[in-house]
């Protein structure tokens, strides 16, 4: 099953990368391609796509809460 998902991701590589770079999240793409957001994350990383920080990356950043 996982091999079939990887094949589907590879076939849509440019589409997935374009969508992610346009603002779609790994969760949104995972739902569309019926796989986990972790699989999308790994796919993007393996294709040298710079990953945006997620919400948990901001939780401990005091600059975000400056008024």
Residue pairs with C-beta under 8 A, 6 or more apart in sequence:
2 39
5 33
5 34
5 35
5 39
6 39
6 43
8 33
9 16
9 33
9 35
9 39
9 40
9 43
12 33
13 47
16 29
16 33
16 40
16 43
16 44
17 44
17 47
17 49
19 28
19 29
20 26
20 29
20 40
20 44
20 49
21 49
25 37
26 37
26 38
26 40
26 41
26 44
27 37
29 37
29 40
30 36
30 37
30 38
30 39
30 40
33 40
41 51
44 51
45 51
58 64
